[in-house]
């Protein structure tokens, strides 16, 4: 009996250590992304004081998983898409910290590094490369749903600024997957179960390039009152309502662009993460139906 108990404890410690370990990126296409053929240069990282990692030169798109402890997992998952003007990715306050918040509350989170369409000298395009990276991330997570203790019908997307533009595209341009695809991941649906659009750069795609229907996933919209980029959000909210899509809108008073999760955020900004988490619960994403 003692040896059995010791074995159980060892197994439990191993499981806990695996979830506590620093997460490692998972390539979206292990053999190379379509459109990145011949591009082998590694990504570059610069540090914006005091501790913000800013990533550029991305030729190998990936997701970094932040999985909750198994006894805390609620089955929901979010692809987190940081912003950076499609020239770089500000991955700390709009990526890693967001994922840590979500995982700590039972939501699996996956921080996306996507190819950048407006970086100097880039040959990538928004709809040909960056948006397909988001779709592939959704398919990849859905293909691992059982392994990662995720409900396949509760995988959503959250984007910030330029990442919010990509999240909006993912929520309005999705497909059921190609059942004849040789790659099993491509057989999965790319439809997100919900959208979190955080001060999204949607001005150039809404309303002309975005079609909203009753099949558009529920949306959480958040922006700053003093942020020019957030100006279209009230109009987008009304359009979602007219289309019969559940939506919630928050415009934070006296706030500008790019707040994400920062230690310097004032209390009325800091609370946005709780607003989003509560909304997930309201639209049924934190529990099985």
Secondary structure by P-SEA (a helix, b strand, c coil): caaaaaaaaaaaaaaaaaaaccbbbbbcccccccccccccbbbbbbbcccbbbbbccccbbbbbbbcccccccccbbbbbbbbccccccccccccaaaaaaaaaacbbbbbbbccccccccccccccccaaaaaaaaaaaaaaacccccccccccbbbbccaaaaaaaaaaccccccccccccccccccccccccccccccccccccccccccccccbbbbbbbcccccccaaaaaaaaaaaacccbbbbbbccccccccccccccccccaaaaaaaaaaaaacccccc
